[in-house]
């Protein structure tokens, strides 16, 4: 099999697909998000959100992302509300264009569609989708660089009509000691709807390769623009079968 190359823990997707006939689980044990904007404080716990993968062909895998259990607490100057339930389901199909089995670069297409299966109003009850294009580049001195461009069609916050969103991200990964490595990333999400504006985060994390088929990770995403969540911390695991 190829070296383990999951889409987590950074936000930049990997262009490498899962080997045909194999399965992989990429999952957060838990993730915590905090945001405080204009006097409204929001705290979100997401327990065991998961990405289930199956390798279909040498260069194609099928993925199912499910948000699992979510608990949201929102507090403003007048009131506090809570929501608890399950999130949405997002099938994806990753098609590697080149570099799956060698070379200094690799690229893929990753179309996705989100289906609104959430409970307790933990989503916008709209079908949404888009296309992600991840690119990986091997740099000198054993550095790895990942790039991502994505275009998506999302429902307007007002509930009528759709708008486009564009994602750009760049990440750098390098070994630290032994099987421990780390990454640093910049992520950008620009919506054409207006409203809160540009979402930008600086993300850092660690990865530990327990075996050739199991990886543990942890990280923290820090908002650097007004529209971004202030802090998003997580820890998780990848297991290949």
Secondary structure, DSSP 8 states (H G I E B T S, - for coil): ------S-SSSS--S----TT-EEEEEEEEEEEEEEETTEEEEEEEE--EEEEEEEETTEEEEEEE--EEEEEEE-SS-EEEEEEE--EEEEEEEEEE-TTSSSEEEEEEEEEEE---STT-S----EEEEEEEEEEE-GGG-EEEEEEEEEEEE-TTSSSEEEEEEEEEEEEEEEETTEEEEEEEEEEEESS-TT--EEEEEEEEEEEEETTEEEEEEEEEE-STTS-SEEEEEEEEEE-
